[in-house]
Each structure stands twice: as structure tokens, then as C-alpha cells.
């Protein structure tokens, strides 16, 4: 396994319920290090650019509106096999199908309000990290 970096977003449904610390504890307990982090309020346009891959899907507008509805915490996680490890810690997108102990099983409110986002592949992670962070901001 190689040391990787991945993007993580703690979504509005989690930040508004003050779950940032609990979610970050799960990442750290899984061996992931937070090497960059910031809290921000996305505009609907910024969310649209970030989620452009979903533009043709029926949930796109709702997703963009949701992501702009309250602050998010964007961060870079680093560790051995970080992309897969992060996805394991997050759990299935549908919280009803998420394994016990995962972030989504514990904190997600629905498929749409599922508390976290994580990159799904190395190239995606690279692009998503660059969307939010300069190399100067990543201090691992």
C-alpha cells in the first residue's frame, strides 16, 4: 500500500449539527491524518462546478443547493491507501446500507444528506484537492 491523499468534505447536514469533531475522530482512528482543512460556505455556482460530473443526473440541482445551504469543512486526508480507507470509514452512500460504526451509519440523515464526501479514485482525488487547496496549504 502506498501513502495517498484524498479529499474529504464534511457536508452541511453534519456541520449544522456540530459533528465535525466526531467525524474527524473517526478518520484519525482509522489511521488517516488531516493535512489540510478549512471551513467555508460554498456558493451554488461553486458547488455546481465541483459536482459537474453529476450535471446530467436528476439530483444535481438539489445537490448543489444542499452543498451551498450551510458551511462545509473541506480537508485533505493522508495515509496508507487513504482513498479506500476513507471510503470504508464513510460507509455506503445510503445510510440504511452503511456498515455499523461508519460515519454514514451513525450520522447521515438520508441518501442526500449523508454527512460526508470522499474522492473515489487517485485522479479524482488529485483534481478535487486542487479545486480547494494550493500545495502551500497542504502540510503533511
GUMARDO-439715 format. One record per residue: x, y, z of N, C-alpha, C in turn; residue number from 0. Coordinates in Angstrom, 1 decimal. Example, Ala and Ser with C-alpha at 12.3 -4.5 7.8 and 13.67 -1.06 7.14 Angstrom:
BEGIN
n_X = 13.2; n_Y = -5.7; n_Z = 7.8; ca_X = 12.3; ca_Y = -4.5; ca_Z = 7.8; c_X = 13.2; c_Y = -3.3; c_Z = 7.8; num = 0
n_X = 12.8; n_Y = -2.2; n_Z = 7.1; ca_X = 13.7; ca_Y = -1.1; ca_Z = 7.1; c_X = 12.9; c_Y = 0.0; c_Z = 7.9; num = 1
This chain:
BEGIN
n_X = 0.8; n_Y = -1.2; n_Z = 0.0; ca_X = 0.0; ca_Y = 0.0; ca_Z = 0.0; c_X = 0.9; c_Y = 1.3; c_Z = 0.0; num = 0
n_X = 0.4; n_Y = 2.2; n_Z = -0.7; ca_X = 1.1; ca_Y = 3.5; ca_Z = -0.8; c_X = 0.4; c_Y = 4.6; c_Z = 0.0; num = 1
n_X = 1.2; n_Y = 5.5; n_Z = 0.4; ca_X = 0.6; ca_Y = 6.7; ca_Z = 1.1; c_X = 0.0; c_Y = 7.5; c_Z = 0.0; num = 2
n_X = -1.3; n_Y = 7.8; n_Z = 0.3; ca_X = -2.1; ca_Y = 8.6; ca_Z = -0.7; c_X = -2.7; c_Y = 9.8; c_Z = 0.1; num = 3
n_X = -3.3; n_Y = 10.7; n_Z = -0.8; ca_X = -4.1; ca_Y = 11.8; ca_Z = -0.2; c_X = -5.4; c_Y = 11.7; c_Z = -0.9; num = 4
n_X = -6.4; n_Y = 12.1; n_Z = -0.2; ca_X = -7.8; ca_Y = 12.2; ca_Z = -0.7; c_X = -8.5; c_Y = 13.4; c_Z = -0.1; num = 5
n_X = -9.5; n_Y = 13.8; n_Z = -0.9; ca_X = -10.3; ca_Y = 14.9; ca_Z = -0.4; c_X = -11.5; c_Y = 14.4; c_Z = 0.4; num = 6
n_X = -11.8; n_Y = 15.1; n_Z = 1.5; ca_X = -12.9; ca_Y = 14.8; ca_Z = 2.3; c_X = -13.7; c_Y = 16.1; c_Z = 2.5; num = 7
n_X = -15.0; n_Y = 16.0; n_Z = 2.4; ca_X = -15.9; ca_Y = 17.1; ca_Z = 2.7; c_X = -16.9; c_Y = 16.7; c_Z = 3.8; num = 8
n_X = -16.9; n_Y = 17.5; n_Z = 4.9; ca_X = -18.0; ca_Y = 17.3; ca_Z = 5.9; c_X = -19.1; c_Y = 18.2; c_Z = 5.4; num = 9
n_X = -20.2; n_Y = 17.6; n_Z = 5.1; ca_X = -21.3; ca_Y = 18.3; ca_Z = 4.4; c_X = -22.2; c_Y = 19.2; c_Z = 5.4; num = 10
n_X = -23.0; n_Y = 20.0; n_Z = 4.8; ca_X = -23.8; ca_Y = 20.9; ca_Z = 5.7; c_X = -24.7; c_Y = 20.2; c_Z = 6.7; num = 11
n_X = -25.2; n_Y = 19.0; n_Z = 6.4; ca_X = -26.1; ca_Y = 18.4; ca_Z = 7.4; c_X = -25.3; c_Y = 18.0; c_Z = 8.7; num = 12
n_X = -24.0; n_Y = 17.8; n_Z = 8.5; ca_X = -23.1; ca_Y = 17.4; ca_Z = 9.6; c_X = -22.6; c_Y = 18.7; c_Z = 10.3; num = 13
n_X = -22.2; n_Y = 19.7; n_Z = 9.6; ca_X = -21.6; ca_Y = 20.9; ca_Z = 10.2; c_X = -22.7; c_Y = 21.6; c_Z = 11.0; num = 14
n_X = -23.9; n_Y = 21.6; n_Z = 10.5; ca_X = -25.0; ca_Y = 22.3; ca_Z = 11.3; c_X = -25.4; c_Y = 21.6; c_Z = 12.5; num = 15
n_X = -25.1; n_Y = 20.3; n_Z = 12.6; ca_X = -25.3; ca_Y = 19.5; ca_Z = 13.8; c_X = -24.1; c_Y = 19.4; c_Z = 14.7; num = 16
n_X = -23.0; n_Y = 20.2; n_Z = 14.4; ca_X = -21.8; ca_Y = 20.2; ca_Z = 15.1; c_X = -21.1; c_Y = 18.9; c_Z = 15.3; num = 17
n_X = -21.0; n_Y = 18.1; n_Z = 14.2; ca_X = -20.4; ca_Y = 16.8; ca_Z = 14.2; c_X = -19.0; c_Y = 16.7; c_Z = 13.6; num = 18
n_X = -18.4; n_Y = 17.9; n_Z = 13.3; ca_X = -17.1; ca_Y = 17.9; ca_Z = 12.7; c_X = -16.1; c_Y = 17.1; c_Z = 13.5; num = 19
n_X = -16.0; n_Y = 17.4; n_Z = 14.8; ca_X = -15.0; ca_Y = 16.7; ca_Z = 15.7; c_X = -15.2; c_Y = 15.2; c_Z = 15.7; num = 20
n_X = -16.5; n_Y = 14.8; n_Z = 15.8; ca_X = -16.8; ca_Y = 13.4; ca_Z = 15.9; c_X = -16.4; c_Y = 12.7; c_Z = 14.6; num = 21
n_X = -16.7; n_Y = 13.3; n_Z = 13.5; ca_X = -16.4; ca_Y = 12.7; ca_Z = 12.2; c_X = -14.8; c_Y = 12.7; c_Z = 12.0; num = 22
n_X = -14.2; n_Y = 13.8; n_Z = 12.3; ca_X = -12.7; ca_Y = 13.8; ca_Z = 12.2; c_X = -12.1; c_Y = 12.7; c_Z = 13.1; num = 23
n_X = -12.6; n_Y = 12.5; n_Z = 14.3; ca_X = -12.1; ca_Y = 11.5; ca_Z = 15.2; c_X = -12.1; c_Y = 10.1; c_Z = 14.5; num = 24
n_X = -13.2; n_Y = 9.8; n_Z = 13.7; ca_X = -13.3; ca_Y = 8.5; ca_Z = 13.0; c_X = -12.2; c_Y = 8.4; c_Z = 12.0; num = 25
n_X = -11.9; n_Y = 9.5; n_Z = 11.2; ca_X = -10.9; ca_Y = 9.5; ca_Z = 10.3; c_X = -9.5; c_Y = 9.2; c_Z = 10.9; num = 26
n_X = -9.3; n_Y = 9.9; n_Z = 12.0; ca_X = -8.0; ca_Y = 9.7; ca_Z = 12.7; c_X = -7.9; c_Y = 8.4; c_Z = 13.4; num = 27
n_X = -8.9; n_Y = 7.8; n_Z = 13.9; ca_X = -8.9; ca_Y = 6.5; ca_Z = 14.5; c_X = -8.6; c_Y = 5.4; c_Z = 13.4; num = 28
n_X = -9.0; n_Y = 5.7; n_Z = 12.2; ca_X = -8.7; ca_Y = 4.8; ca_Z = 11.0; c_X = -7.3; c_Y = 5.0; c_Z = 10.5; num = 29
n_X = -6.5; n_Y = 5.8; n_Z = 11.1; ca_X = -5.1; ca_Y = 6.0; ca_Z = 10.6; c_X = -4.9; c_Y = 7.0; c_Z = 9.6; num = 30
n_X = -5.9; n_Y = 7.9; n_Z = 9.4; ca_X = -5.8; ca_Y = 9.0; ca_Z = 8.4; c_X = -5.4; c_Y = 10.3; c_Z = 9.1; num = 31
n_X = -4.5; n_Y = 11.0; n_Z = 8.5; ca_X = -4.1; ca_Y = 12.3; ca_Z = 9.1; c_X = -4.7; c_Y = 13.4; c_Z = 8.3; num = 32
n_X = -5.2; n_Y = 14.5; n_Z = 9.0; ca_X = -5.7; ca_Y = 15.6; ca_Z = 8.3; c_X = -4.5; c_Y = 16.6; c_Z = 8.1; num = 33
n_X = -4.2; n_Y = 16.7; n_Z = 6.8; ca_X = -3.0; ca_Y = 17.5; ca_Z = 6.5; c_X = -3.4; c_Y = 18.9; c_Z = 5.9; num = 34
n_X = -4.7; n_Y = 19.2; n_Z = 5.7; ca_X = -5.2; ca_Y = 20.5; ca_Z = 5.3; c_X = -6.7; c_Y = 20.5; c_Z = 5.6; num = 35
n_X = -7.1; n_Y = 21.7; n_Z = 6.0; ca_X = -8.5; ca_Y = 21.8; ca_Z = 6.5; c_X = -9.0; c_Y = 23.2; c_Z = 6.4; num = 36
n_X = -10.2; n_Y = 23.4; n_Z = 6.0; ca_X = -10.8; ca_Y = 24.8; ca_Z = 6.1; c_X = -12.3; c_Y = 24.7; c_Z = 6.1; num = 37
n_X = -12.9; n_Y = 25.6; n_Z = 6.8; ca_X = -14.4; ca_Y = 25.7; ca_Z = 6.8; c_X = -14.7; c_Y = 26.8; c_Z = 5.9; num = 38
n_X = -15.8; n_Y = 26.5; n_Z = 5.0; ca_X = -16.1; ca_Y = 27.5; ca_Z = 4.1; c_X = -17.6; c_Y = 27.4; c_Z = 3.7; num = 39
n_X = -18.1; n_Y = 28.4; n_Z = 3.1; ca_X = -19.5; ca_Y = 28.4; ca_Z = 2.6; c_X = -19.5; c_Y = 28.5; c_Z = 1.1; num = 40
n_X = -19.8; n_Y = 27.4; n_Z = 0.5; ca_X = -19.8; ca_Y = 27.3; ca_Z = -1.0; c_X = -21.0; c_Y = 28.1; c_Z = -1.5; num = 41
n_X = -20.8; n_Y = 28.7; n_Z = -2.7; ca_X = -22.0; ca_Y = 29.2; ca_Z = -3.4; c_X = -22.5; c_Y = 28.1; c_Z = -4.2; num = 42
n_X = -23.8; n_Y = 28.2; n_Z = -4.7; ca_X = -24.4; ca_Y = 27.2; ca_Z = -5.6; c_X = -23.6; c_Y = 27.0; c_Z = -6.8; num = 43
n_X = -23.0; n_Y = 28.1; n_Z = -7.3; ca_X = -22.2; ca_Y = 28.0; ca_Z = -8.6; c_X = -20.9; c_Y = 27.2; c_Z = -8.3; num = 44
n_X = -20.2; n_Y = 27.4; n_Z = -7.2; ca_X = -19.0; ca_Y = 26.7; ca_Z = -6.8; c_X = -19.4; c_Y = 25.2; c_Z = -6.7; num = 45
n_X = -20.5; n_Y = 24.9; n_Z = -6.0; ca_X = -20.9; ca_Y = 23.5; ca_Z = -5.8; c_X = -21.2; c_Y = 22.9; c_Z = -7.2; num = 46
n_X = -21.8; n_Y = 23.7; n_Z = -8.1; ca_X = -22.1; ca_Y = 23.2; ca_Z = -9.5; c_X = -20.8; c_Y = 22.8; c_Z = -10.2; num = 47
n_X = -19.8; n_Y = 23.6; n_Z = -10.1; ca_X = -18.5; ca_Y = 23.3; ca_Z = -10.8; c_X = -17.9; c_Y = 22.1; c_Z = -10.2; num = 48
n_X = -17.9; n_Y = 22.0; n_Z = -8.8; ca_X = -17.3; ca_Y = 20.8; ca_Z = -8.2; c_X = -18.0; c_Y = 19.5; c_Z = -8.5; num = 49
n_X = -19.3; n_Y = 19.6; n_Z = -8.6; ca_X = -20.1; ca_Y = 18.4; ca_Z = -8.9; c_X = -20.5; c_Y = 18.3; c_Z = -10.3; num = 50
n_X = -19.8; n_Y = 18.9; n_Z = -11.2; ca_X = -20.1; ca_Y = 19.0; ca_Z = -12.7; c_X = -20.3; c_Y = 17.6; c_Z = -13.3; num = 51
n_X = -19.6; n_Y = 16.6; n_Z = -12.7; ca_X = -19.7; ca_Y = 15.2; ca_Z = -13.2; c_X = -21.1; c_Y = 14.7; c_Z = -13.1; num = 52
n_X = -21.9; n_Y = 15.2; n_Z = -12.2; ca_X = -23.3; ca_Y = 14.8; ca_Z = -12.0; c_X = -24.3; c_Y = 15.7; c_Z = -12.7; num = 53
n_X = -23.8; n_Y = 16.6; n_Z = -13.6; ca_X = -24.7; ca_Y = 17.6; ca_Z = -14.1; c_X = -26.0; c_Y = 17.1; c_Z = -14.8; num = 54
n_X = -25.9; n_Y = 15.9; n_Z = -15.4; ca_X = -27.0; ca_Y = 15.3; ca_Z = -16.2; c_X = -27.9; c_Y = 14.5; c_Z = -15.3; num = 55
n_X = -27.5; n_Y = 14.3; n_Z = -14.0; ca_X = -28.3; ca_Y = 13.5; ca_Z = -13.1; c_X = -29.5; c_Y = 14.3; c_Z = -12.5; num = 56
n_X = -30.6; n_Y = 13.6; n_Z = -12.2; ca_X = -31.8; ca_Y = 14.3; ca_Z = -11.7; c_X = -31.5; c_Y = 15.0; c_Z = -10.4; num = 57
n_X = -30.6; n_Y = 14.5; n_Z = -9.6; ca_X = -30.3; ca_Y = 15.1; ca_Z = -8.3; c_X = -29.4; c_Y = 16.3; c_Z = -8.2; num = 58
n_X = -28.8; n_Y = 16.6; n_Z = -9.4; ca_X = -27.7; ca_Y = 17.6; ca_Z = -9.5; c_X = -28.1; c_Y = 19.0; c_Z = -8.8; num = 59
n_X = -29.3; n_Y = 19.6; n_Z = -9.2; ca_X = -29.6; ca_Y = 20.9; ca_Z = -8.7; c_X = -29.9; c_Y = 20.8; c_Z = -7.2; num = 60
n_X = -30.5; n_Y = 19.8; n_Z = -6.7; ca_X = -30.8; ca_Y = 19.6; ca_Z = -5.3; c_X = -29.4; c_Y = 19.5; c_Z = -4.6; num = 61
n_X = -28.5; n_Y = 18.7; n_Z = -5.1; ca_X = -27.2; ca_Y = 18.5; ca_Z = -4.5; c_X = -26.5; c_Y = 19.9; c_Z = -4.4; num = 62
n_X = -26.5; n_Y = 20.6; n_Z = -5.4; ca_X = -25.8; ca_Y = 21.9; ca_Z = -5.4; c_X = -26.4; c_Y = 22.9; c_Z = -4.4; num = 63
n_X = -27.7; n_Y = 22.9; n_Z = -4.4; ca_X = -28.4; ca_Y = 23.7; ca_Z = -3.4; c_X = -28.1; c_Y = 23.3; c_Z = -2.0; num = 64
n_X = -28.1; n_Y = 22.0; n_Z = -1.7; ca_X = -27.8; ca_Y = 21.5; ca_Z = -0.4; c_X = -26.3; c_Y = 21.9; c_Z = 0.0; num = 65
n_X = -25.4; n_Y = 21.7; n_Z = -0.9; ca_X = -24.0; ca_Y = 21.9; ca_Z = -0.6; c_X = -23.7; c_Y = 23.4; c_Z = -0.3; num = 66
n_X = -24.6; n_Y = 24.3; n_Z = -0.8; ca_X = -24.5; ca_Y = 25.7; ca_Z = -0.6; c_X = -25.4; c_Y = 26.2; c_Z = 0.6; num = 67
n_X = -26.1; n_Y = 25.3; n_Z = 1.2; ca_X = -27.1; ca_Y = 25.7; ca_Z = 2.2; c_X = -26.5; c_Y = 26.1; c_Z = 3.6; num = 68
n_X = -25.3; n_Y = 25.6; n_Z = 3.9; ca_X = -24.6; ca_Y = 25.9; ca_Z = 5.2; c_X = -23.1; c_Y = 25.6; c_Z = 5.0; num = 69
n_X = -22.3; n_Y = 26.0; n_Z = 6.0; ca_X = -20.9; ca_Y = 25.7; ca_Z = 5.8; c_X = -20.5; c_Y = 24.2; c_Z = 5.6; num = 70
n_X = -19.4; n_Y = 24.0; n_Z = 5.0; ca_X = -18.8; ca_Y = 22.7; ca_Z = 4.8; c_X = -17.4; c_Y = 22.8; c_Z = 5.4; num = 71
n_X = -16.8; n_Y = 21.6; n_Z = 5.7; ca_X = -15.4; ca_Y = 21.6; ca_Z = 6.1; c_X = -14.7; c_Y = 20.7; c_Z = 5.0; num = 72
n_X = -13.8; n_Y = 21.3; n_Z = 4.2; ca_X = -13.1; ca_Y = 20.6; ca_Z = 3.2; c_X = -11.7; c_Y = 20.3; c_Z = 3.8; num = 73
n_X = -11.2; n_Y = 19.1; n_Z = 3.5; ca_X = -9.9; ca_Y = 18.7; ca_Z = 4.1; c_X = -9.3; c_Y = 17.7; c_Z = 3.2; num = 74
n_X = -8.0; n_Y = 17.6; n_Z = 3.4; ca_X = -7.2; ca_Y = 16.6; ca_Z = 2.8; c_X = -6.7; c_Y = 15.6; c_Z = 3.8; num = 75
n_X = -7.0; n_Y = 14.3; n_Z = 3.5; ca_X = -6.6; ca_Y = 13.2; ca_Z = 4.4; c_X = -5.5; c_Y = 12.5; c_Z = 3.8; num = 76
n_X = -4.5; n_Y = 12.1; n_Z = 4.6; ca_X = -3.4; ca_Y = 11.4; ca_Z = 4.1; c_X = -3.1; c_Y = 10.1; c_Z = 4.9; num = 77
n_X = -2.7; n_Y = 9.1; n_Z = 4.2; ca_X = -2.4; ca_Y = 7.8; ca_Z = 4.9; c_X = -2.2; c_Y = 6.7; c_Z = 3.9; num = 78
n_X = -1.9; n_Y = 5.5; n_Z = 4.4; ca_X = -1.8; ca_Y = 4.3; ca_Z = 3.6; c_X = -3.1; c_Y = 4.0; c_Z = 3.0; num = 79
n_X = -3.1; n_Y = 3.9; n_Z = 1.7; ca_X = -4.4; ca_Y = 3.5; ca_Z = 1.0; c_X = -5.5; c_Y = 4.4; c_Z = 1.4; num = 80
n_X = -5.2; n_Y = 5.7; n_Z = 1.4; ca_X = -6.2; ca_Y = 6.7; ca_Z = 2.0; c_X = -7.5; c_Y = 6.8; c_Z = 1.3; num = 81
n_X = -7.6; n_Y = 6.6; n_Z = 0.0; ca_X = -8.8; ca_Y = 6.7; ca_Z = -0.7; c_X = -9.8; c_Y = 5.6; c_Z = -0.3; num = 82
n_X = -9.3; n_Y = 4.4; n_Z = -0.3; ca_X = -10.1; ca_Y = 3.2; ca_Z = 0.1; c_X = -10.4; c_Y = 3.3; c_Z = 1.6; num = 83
n_X = -9.5; n_Y = 3.6; n_Z = 2.3; ca_X = -9.7; ca_Y = 3.7; ca_Z = 3.8; c_X = -10.8; c_Y = 4.7; c_Z = 4.1; num = 84
n_X = -10.7; n_Y = 5.9; n_Z = 3.5; ca_X = -11.7; ca_Y = 6.9; ca_Z = 3.7; c_X = -13.1; c_Y = 6.4; c_Z = 3.3; num = 85
n_X = -13.2; n_Y = 5.8; n_Z = 2.2; ca_X = -14.5; ca_Y = 5.3; ca_Z = 1.7; c_X = -15.0; c_Y = 4.2; c_Z = 2.7; num = 86
n_X = -14.1; n_Y = 3.4; n_Z = 3.2; ca_X = -14.6; ca_Y = 2.4; ca_Z = 4.2; c_X = -15.1; c_Y = 3.1; c_Z = 5.5; num = 87
n_X = -14.4; n_Y = 4.1; n_Z = 5.9; ca_X = -14.8; ca_Y = 4.8; ca_Z = 7.2; c_X = -16.2; c_Y = 5.6; c_Z = 6.9; num = 88
n_X = -16.3; n_Y = 6.1; n_Z = 5.7; ca_X = -17.6; ca_Y = 6.8; ca_Z = 5.4; c_X = -18.8; c_Y = 5.9; c_Z = 5.4; num = 89
n_X = -18.6; n_Y = 4.7; n_Z = 4.8; ca_X = -19.7; ca_Y = 3.8; ca_Z = 4.6; c_X = -20.5; c_Y = 4.0; c_Z = 3.3; num = 90
n_X = -21.5; n_Y = 3.2; n_Z = 3.1; ca_X = -22.3; ca_Y = 3.2; ca_Z = 1.9; c_X = -23.0; c_Y = 4.6; c_Z = 1.8; num = 91
n_X = -23.3; n_Y = 5.1; n_Z = 0.6; ca_X = -24.0; ca_Y = 6.3; ca_Z = 0.4; c_X = -25.3; c_Y = 6.3; c_Z = 1.0; num = 92
n_X = -26.0; n_Y = 5.2; n_Z = 0.9; ca_X = -27.3; ca_Y = 5.1; ca_Z = 1.6; c_X = -27.1; c_Y = 4.6; c_Z = 3.0; num = 93
n_X = -27.4; n_Y = 5.5; n_Z = 4.0; ca_X = -27.1; ca_Y = 5.1; ca_Z = 5.4; c_X = -27.8; c_Y = 3.9; c_Z = 5.9; num = 94
n_X = -28.9; n_Y = 3.5; n_Z = 5.2; ca_X = -29.6; ca_Y = 2.2; ca_Z = 5.6; c_X = -28.7; c_Y = 1.0; c_Z = 5.2; num = 95
n_X = -27.8; n_Y = 1.2; n_Z = 4.3; ca_X = -26.9; ca_Y = 0.1; ca_Z = 3.8; c_X = -25.5; c_Y = 0.2; c_Z = 4.4; num = 96
n_X = -25.2; n_Y = 1.3; n_Z = 5.1; ca_X = -23.9; ca_Y = 1.5; ca_Z = 5.6; c_X = -23.6; c_Y = 0.6; c_Z = 6.8; num = 97
n_X = -22.4; n_Y = 0.1; n_Z = 6.9; ca_X = -22.0; ca_Y = -0.8; ca_Z = 7.9; c_X = -22.0; c_Y = -0.1; c_Z = 9.3; num = 98
n_X = -22.3; n_Y = -0.8; n_Z = 10.3; ca_X = -22.3; ca_Y = -0.3; ca_Z = 11.7; c_X = -20.9; c_Y = 0.3; c_Z = 12.0; num = 99
n_X = -20.9; n_Y = 1.5; n_Z = 12.7; ca_X = -19.7; ca_Y = 2.1; ca_Z = 13.0; c_X = -19.2; c_Y = 3.1; c_Z = 12.0; num = 100
n_X = -19.7; n_Y = 3.1; n_Z = 10.8; ca_X = -19.3; ca_Y = 4.0; ca_Z = 9.8; c_X = -19.9; c_Y = 5.4; c_Z = 10.0; num = 101
n_X = -19.3; n_Y = 6.4; n_Z = 9.4; ca_X = -19.9; ca_Y = 7.8; ca_Z = 9.5; c_X = -21.3; c_Y = 7.9; c_Z = 9.1; num = 102
n_X = -21.6; n_Y = 7.3; n_Z = 7.9; ca_X = -23.0; ca_Y = 7.5; ca_Z = 7.4; c_X = -24.0; c_Y = 6.6; c_Z = 8.2; num = 103
n_X = -23.6; n_Y = 5.5; n_Z = 8.7; ca_X = -24.5; ca_Y = 4.7; ca_Z = 9.6; c_X = -24.8; c_Y = 5.5; c_Z = 10.8; num = 104
n_X = -23.8; n_Y = 6.2; n_Z = 11.4; ca_X = -24.1; ca_Y = 6.9; ca_Z = 12.6; c_X = -24.7; c_Y = 8.3; c_Z = 12.5; num = 105
n_X = -24.3; n_Y = 9.0; n_Z = 11.4; ca_X = -24.6; ca_Y = 10.4; ca_Z = 11.3; c_X = -25.5; c_Y = 10.9; c_Z = 10.2; num = 106
n_X = -25.5; n_Y = 10.1; n_Z = 9.1; ca_X = -26.3; ca_Y = 10.5; ca_Z = 7.9; c_X = -27.8; c_Y = 10.6; c_Z = 8.2; num = 107
n_X = -28.5; n_Y = 11.5; n_Z = 7.6; ca_X = -29.9; ca_Y = 11.7; ca_Z = 7.7; c_X = -30.7; c_Y = 11.0; c_Z = 6.6; num = 108
n_X = -30.0; n_Y = 10.9; n_Z = 5.4; ca_X = -30.7; ca_Y = 10.3; ca_Z = 4.3; c_X = -29.6; c_Y = 10.1; c_Z = 3.2; num = 109
n_X = -30.0; n_Y = 9.5; n_Z = 2.1; ca_X = -29.1; ca_Y = 9.3; ca_Z = 0.9; c_X = -28.5; c_Y = 10.7; c_Z = 0.5; num = 110
n_X = -29.3; n_Y = 11.7; n_Z = 0.4; ca_X = -28.9; ca_Y = 13.0; ca_Z = 0.0; c_X = -28.1; c_Y = 13.8; c_Z = 1.1; num = 111
n_X = -28.5; n_Y = 13.7; n_Z = 2.3; ca_X = -27.9; ca_Y = 14.3; ca_Z = 3.4; c_X = -27.1; c_Y = 13.3; c_Z = 4.2; num = 112
n_X = -26.0; n_Y = 12.9; n_Z = 3.5; ca_X = -25.2; ca_Y = 11.7; ca_Z = 4.0; c_X = -23.9; c_Y = 12.1; c_Z = 4.7; num = 113
n_X = -23.8; n_Y = 13.3; n_Z = 5.1; ca_X = -22.7; ca_Y = 13.9; ca_Z = 6.0; c_X = -21.3; c_Y = 14.1; c_Z = 5.5; num = 114
n_X = -20.9; n_Y = 13.2; n_Z = 4.5; ca_X = -19.5; ca_Y = 13.3; ca_Z = 4.0; c_X = -19.4; c_Y = 13.0; c_Z = 2.5; num = 115
n_X = -18.4; n_Y = 13.6; n_Z = 2.0; ca_X = -18.0; ca_Y = 13.3; ca_Z = 0.6; c_X = -16.5; c_Y = 12.8; c_Z = 0.6; num = 116
n_X = -16.2; n_Y = 11.9; n_Z = -0.2; ca_X = -14.8; ca_Y = 11.4; ca_Z = -0.4; c_X = -14.5; c_Y = 11.1; c_Z = -1.8; num = 117
n_X = -13.3; n_Y = 11.4; n_Z = -2.2; ca_X = -12.8; ca_Y = 11.1; ca_Z = -3.6; c_X = -12.9; c_Y = 9.6; c_Z = -3.8; num = 118
n_X = -13.2; n_Y = 9.2; n_Z = -5.1; ca_X = -13.3; ca_Y = 7.8; ca_Z = -5.4; c_X = -12.2; c_Y = 7.1; c_Z = -6.1; num = 119
n_X = -11.2; n_Y = 7.9; n_Z = -6.5; ca_X = -10.0; ca_Y = 7.3; ca_Z = -7.3; c_X = -8.9; c_Y = 8.3; c_Z = -7.2; num = 120
n_X = -7.7; n_Y = 7.9; n_Z = -7.5; ca_X = -6.5; ca_Y = 8.8; ca_Z = -7.4; c_X = -6.6; c_Y = 10.0; c_Z = -8.2; num = 121
n_X = -7.0; n_Y = 9.9; n_Z = -9.5; ca_X = -7.1; ca_Y = 11.1; ca_Z = -10.3; c_X = -8.2; c_Y = 12.0; c_Z = -9.9; num = 122
n_X = -9.3; n_Y = 11.5; n_Z = -9.4; ca_X = -10.4; ca_Y = 12.3; ca_Z = -8.8; c_X = -9.9; c_Y = 13.0; c_Z = -7.6; num = 123
n_X = -9.1; n_Y = 12.3; n_Z = -6.7; ca_X = -8.6; ca_Y = 13.0; ca_Z = -5.5; c_X = -7.7; c_Y = 14.1; c_Z = -5.9; num = 124
n_X = -6.8; n_Y = 13.9; n_Z = -6.8; ca_X = -5.9; ca_Y = 15.0; ca_Z = -7.3; c_X = -6.6; c_Y = 16.2; c_Z = -7.7; num = 125
n_X = -7.7; n_Y = 16.0; n_Z = -8.6; ca_X = -8.4; ca_Y = 17.1; ca_Z = -9.1; c_X = -9.3; c_Y = 17.8; c_Z = -8.0; num = 126
n_X = -9.9; n_Y = 17.0; n_Z = -7.1; ca_X = -10.7; ca_Y = 17.6; ca_Z = -6.1; c_X = -9.9; c_Y = 18.3; c_Z = -5.1; num = 127
n_X = -8.7; n_Y = 17.8; n_Z = -4.7; ca_X = -7.9; ca_Y = 18.5; ca_Z = -3.8; c_X = -7.4; c_Y = 19.9; c_Z = -4.4; num = 128
n_X = -7.1; n_Y = 19.9; n_Z = -5.7; ca_X = -6.6; ca_Y = 21.1; ca_Z = -6.3; c_X = -7.8; c_Y = 22.1; c_Z = -6.4; num = 129
n_X = -9.0; n_Y = 21.7; n_Z = -6.4; ca_X = -10.2; ca_Y = 22.6; ca_Z = -6.5; c_X = -10.2; c_Y = 23.5; c_Z = -5.3; num = 130
n_X = -9.8; n_Y = 22.9; n_Z = -4.1; ca_X = -10.0; ca_Y = 23.6; ca_Z = -2.8; c_X = -8.7; c_Y = 24.1; c_Z = -2.2; num = 131
n_X = -7.5; n_Y = 23.5; n_Z = -2.6; ca_X = -6.3; ca_Y = 23.8; ca_Z = -1.9; c_X = -5.1; c_Y = 24.0; c_Z = -2.8; num = 132
n_X = -4.2; n_Y = 24.9; n_Z = -2.4; ca_X = -3.0; ca_Y = 25.1; ca_Z = -3.1; c_X = -2.0; c_Y = 24.1; c_Z = -2.4; num = 133
n_X = -0.9; n_Y = 23.8; n_Z = -3.0; ca_X = 0.1; ca_Y = 23.0; ca_Z = -2.4; c_X = 0.7; c_Y = 23.6; c_Z = -1.1; num = 134
n_X = 0.7; n_Y = 24.9; n_Z = -1.0; ca_X = 1.2; ca_Y = 25.6; ca_Z = 0.2; c_X = 0.3; c_Y = 25.4; c_Z = 1.4; num = 135
n_X = -1.0; n_Y = 25.0; n_Z = 1.1; ca_X = -1.9; ca_Y = 24.8; ca_Z = 2.2; c_X = -1.9; c_Y = 23.4; c_Z = 2.8; num = 136
n_X = -1.2; n_Y = 22.5; n_Z = 2.1; ca_X = -1.2; ca_Y = 21.1; ca_Z = 2.5; c_X = 0.1; c_Y = 20.8; c_Z = 3.2; num = 137
n_X = 0.0; n_Y = 20.6; n_Z = 4.5; ca_X = 1.2; ca_Y = 20.5; ca_Z = 5.4; c_X = 1.2; c_Y = 19.1; c_Z = 6.1; num = 138
n_X = 1.7; n_Y = 18.1; n_Z = 5.3; ca_X = 1.7; ca_Y = 16.8; ca_Z = 5.9; c_X = 3.1; c_Y = 16.5; c_Z = 6.3; num = 139
